[in-house]
Every structure is written in C-alpha cells, then in structure tokens.
Amino acid sequence: MKVFGLIVMLLWSGKAFAEAQSASDFAAGEQLFKVYCADACHQAPAARRLKPQQWRIVLETMQVRMQTAGMPPLTEIQLGQVFTYLKEKR
C-alpha cells in the first residue's frame, strides 16, 4: 500500500510540474509573441485564426525571414514557448 501511495504521489507531482511548466511556457510564449511578432515587424494575426499545424509552418517561415533580415532567430525553447502560447490561446 505504501508503494502505491508513493507512485500516486510521484505521478501527481509530475503532473503538477508539467502544468506549472506549461503555464510558464504560455507566459513566456505570450511575451515572445508580442515582442518578436506583434511589435517587431507587422500586426500579428490572432492565435485563433490558424490551426496548430498552420502555426508551425508560419513560425518556421518567420524564422527564415528573421535570419534574412539580420535578426537572430528564436531558440528551439523559445519556439516551443511561442507555439504553446498560440495553441493554448485558441
């Protein structure tokens, strides 16, 4: 019984950590989206206008455009955070 309780506790803490990480990624992604997308070059579309698969393509395209314009691209972590924001904002 003690082992079962330990397993449940570990699973619960893992879930809580994942939820906290998701909330942190959402907030960071929102800030990155505002700075790099909405304020930098053009008016960014609302998150709900595109499906997650479409946002992936747009984000990849914007990475190339940023590099072409001499701007440093977002890191993989930053891209993940922006994507988290966009798909959860829907």
Backbone as a ProteinNet text record, in pm:
[ID]
protein_1_A
[PRIMARY]
MKVFGLIVMLLWSGKAFAEAQSASDFAAGEQLFKVYCADACHQAPAARRLKPQQWRIVLETMQVRMQTAGMPPLTEIQLGQVFTYLKEKR
[TERTIARY]
82.4	0	86.5	198.7	286.3	346.9	379.9	436.9	334.8	210.3	104.2	90.1	92.2	83.4	200.2	319.7	437.8	424.9	376.3	356.9	255.6	146.1	44	102.5	180	240.2	336.8	419.5	513.7	441	335.9	258.8	192.5	137.2	70.9	170.2	287.3	386.8	438	449.9	490.8	387.6	261.1	152.5	151.7	168.6	171.7	289.7	404.4	521.7	494.3	435.2	404.9	307.1	207.7	111.7	178.8	266.8	339.5	431.6	496.8	584.6	504.1	386.8	300.7	257.4	222.1	181.9	299.5	418.5	538.7	569.1	558.1	579.3	476.5	352.6	246.3	280.8	319.2	351.4	473.6	576.8	696.8	664.4	584.2	545.1	464	376.7	296.3	387.5	484.1	576.3	660.2	712.8	792.7	709.9	585.1	497	474.6	452.7	430.1	554.1	670.8	793.9	842.7	850.1	908.3	809.2	683.2	585.3	493.2	426.2	323.5	382.1	494.7	550.8	667.2	732.8	857.3	837.9	759.8	754.7	615.8	517.3	383.3	280.3	156	49.7	30.7	48.2	35.9	-111.1	-145.2	-283.5	-318.1	-444.3	-491.1	-460.8	-427.5	-390.2	-498.7	-622.7	-733	-756.2	-689.6	-711.2	-649	-547.4	-480	-483.9	-479.7	-471.1	-326	-303.1	-165	-70.8	-118	-32.6	5.6	-87.1	-58.8	39.1	24.9	117.1	259.1	275.7	410.2	476.5	401.3	454.4	487.4	398.3	421.2	545.5	559.2	675.4	806.1	806.5	926	957.2	854.8	873.4	927.8	875.4	920.8	1065.7	1108	1247.4	1339.5	1303.8	1383.3	1383.4	1267.6	1258.6	1339.1	1339.8	1418.2	1566.7	1612.7	1753.3	1789	1700.9	1723.8	1733.9	1657.4	1658.4	1773.3	1857	1970.3	1937.2	1819.4	1778.8	1813.9	1851.6	1876.3	1744.2	1743.5	1620.3	1591.8	1470.2	1433.7	1500.8	1532	1587.1	1475.6	1513.2	1412.7	1320.3	1376.7	1294.8	1196.3	1244.3	1156.1	1046.6	1083.8	982.8	876.2	919.6	825	732.8	786.8	706	602.7	645.5	551.4	443	482.8	384.7	287.1	337.3	249.5	147.5	194.3	104.6	-1	40.7	-52.7	-157.1	-116.3	-214.9	-306.7	-257.8	-343.4	-432	-393.9	-470.6	-598.5	-597.9	-712.7	-833.4
-119.3	0	125.2	124	240	267.2	160.9	177.4	243.1	200.4	259.9	408.7	443.2	584.3	665.4	606.4	674	695.1	594.1	605.1	714.6	717.1	820.4	958.3	970.8	1099.4	1144.3	1052.6	1086.5	1126.3	1052.8	1087.6	1223	1248.8	1376.5	1491.5	1475.9	1583.3	1604.8	1498	1511.6	1587.9	1560.3	1630.9	1777.4	1805.4	1944	2018.3	1952.2	2014.4	2043.3	1949.6	1969.1	2084	2094.2	2204	2338.2	2340.6	2464.2	2501.3	2401.7	2426.4	2479.1	2422.9	2468	2612.7	2647.4	2784.6	2879.4	2835.2	2916	2933.4	2825	2832.2	2923.3	2916.8	3001.2	3148.3	3185	3324.4	3371.8	3287.3	3323.2	3333.1	3240.3	3241.8	3364.6	3405.1	3525.2	3647.2	3658.5	3771.7	3770.2	3654.1	3642.6	3677.6	3630.3	3658	3808.2	3873.8	4018.7	4093	4056	4128	4097.5	3969.4	3931	3930.5	3913.1	3900.1	4021.7	4051.4	4155.7	4296.7	4318.8	4453.8	4476.4	4371.6	4385.8	4431	4358.6	4384.6	4418.1	4352.8	4366.5	4332.2	4356.6	4317.2	4166.7	4096.6	3951.3	3910.9	3802.9	3756.2	3700.3	3699.9	3641.7	3492.3	3439.8	3299	3205.6	3241.9	3152.7	3146.5	3233.4	3236.2	3117	3056.6	2944.7	2821.5	2706.4	2579.7	2557.1	2472.4	2447.9	2405.7	2321.8	2278.5	2397.8	2490.9	2609.5	2701.7	2712.9	2796.5	2743.1	2612	2554.4	2602.9	2602.2	2646.6	2795.8	2874.8	3018.4	3046.8	2978.3	3000.4	2965.6	2855.9	2818.3	2923.4	2973.4	3077.7	3205.5	3242.2	3363.8	3351.4	3232	3209.7	3246	3198.2	3225.6	3375.1	3438	3581.8	3664	3621.1	3691.7	3683.8	3565.6	3548.5	3632.3	3635.2	3713.8	3862.4	3907.4	4048.1	4079.6	3979.6	4000.9	3991.2	3942.2	3924.1	3783.1	3766.4	3629.9	3553.7	3429	3350.3	3311.4	3271.7	3221.4	3086.9	3057.2	2925.3	2821.9	2696.4	2588.9	2600.2	2637.2	2653.6	2767.8	2880.7	2994.8	2960.5	2889.5	2847.5	2761	2669.8	2585.3	2665.6	2766.9	2852	2931.7	2986.3	3060.6	2966.9	2846.7	2750.4	2711.4	2691.3	2660.4	2772.9	2895.4	3010.5	3009.5	2992.8	3000.5	2889.5	2768.9	2658.1	2662.5	2713.3	2721	2845.3	2945	3067.9	3048.1	2948	2919.7	2903.5
0	0	0	74	77.8	-59.6	-132.7	-266.2	-357.9	-349.7	-431.7	-401.6	-273.8	-233.9	-287.9	-285.5	-338.3	-488.4	-558.4	-702.5	-734.3	-663.8	-685.3	-657.7	-551.2	-517.7	-627.8	-678.6	-784.7	-912.4	-946.3	-1065.1	-1048.4	-931.2	-905.7	-913	-851.9	-853.9	-995.3	-1073.3	-1212.9	-1293.3	-1266.4	-1336	-1295.6	-1168.3	-1120.8	-1181.9	-1191.1	-1253	-1399.9	-1470.5	-1612.4	-1631.9	-1544.1	-1554.3	-1525.1	-1427.4	-1396.5	-1511.2	-1569.8	-1683.4	-1801.4	-1824.4	-1933.2	-1912.1	-1788.3	-1757.5	-1777.6	-1738.4	-1756.5	-1904.9	-1982.3	-2126.9	-2192.5	-2145.9	-2201.1	-2181	-2058.8	-2028.4	-2107.1	-2112.1	-2187.6	-2336.6	-2386	-2527	-2562.2	-2471.8	-2495.3	-2507.2	-2417.8	-2420.8	-2548.6	-2585.1	-2707.4	-2830.5	-2833.8	-2946.9	-2960.5	-2848	-2851.4	-2898.9	-2847.7	-2879.3	-3021.2	-3056.3	-3183.9	-3300.1	-3271	-3379.4	-3389.5	-3283.1	-3287.2	-3289.7	-3224	-3216.8	-3312.8	-3356.2	-3431	-3575.4	-3651.7	-3795.4	-3848.2	-3796.1	-3851.4	-3745.7	-3779.8	-3687.6	-3700.4	-3592.9	-3594.4	-3591.1	-3659.4	-3654.8	-3517.6	-3487.6	-3361.7	-3360.2	-3244.9	-3231.5	-3282.5	-3264.3	-3302.9	-3454.6	-3530.8	-3675.7	-3746.1	-3685.9	-3750	-3660.6	-3724.2	-3651.4	-3609.9	-3507.8	-3463.8	-3577.2	-3669.1	-3780.2	-3867.9	-3885.1	-3964.6	-3893.1	-3761.4	-3684.8	-3694.3	-3695.9	-3708.8	-3837.9	-3946.4	-4075.6	-4070.1	-4013	-4003.1	-3918.5	-3806.4	-3720.2	-3791.9	-3867.1	-3943	-4049.1	-4116.5	-4218.1	-4155.7	-4039.8	-3972.9	-3926.5	-3889.1	-3851.5	-3968.6	-4087.5	-4207.2	-4237	-4226.7	-4254.2	-4153.9	-4028.3	-3926.8	-3961	-3999.1	-4034.3	-4157.2	-4255.3	-4376.7	-4344	-4244.8	-4204.3	-4108.5	-4078.7	-3989.5	-3842.1	-3810.9	-3670.7	-3625.8	-3500.5	-3453.2	-3444.1	-3490.5	-3480.9	-3336.2	-3310.7	-3178.5	-3156.4	-3033	-2999.5	-3007.8	-3003.2	-3004.4	-2883.7	-2769.4	-2648.7	-2668.3	-2720	-2743.7	-2844.4	-2951.1	-3048.5	-2982.6	-2897.2	-2825	-2736.1	-2671.6	-2583.9	-2664.8	-2778.8	-2863.9	-2914	-2955.1	-3004.5	-2894.5	-2772.9	-2659	-2640.7	-2644.3	-2629.9	-2739.6	-2863.2	-2975.8	-2972.4	-2941.4	-2943.8	-2822.1	-2708.5	-2589.2	-2589.7	-2665.1	-2672.9	-2754.9	-2838.6	-2926.2	-2843.2
[MASK]
++++++++++++++++++++++++++++++++++++++++++++++++++++++++++++++++++++++++++++++++++++++++++

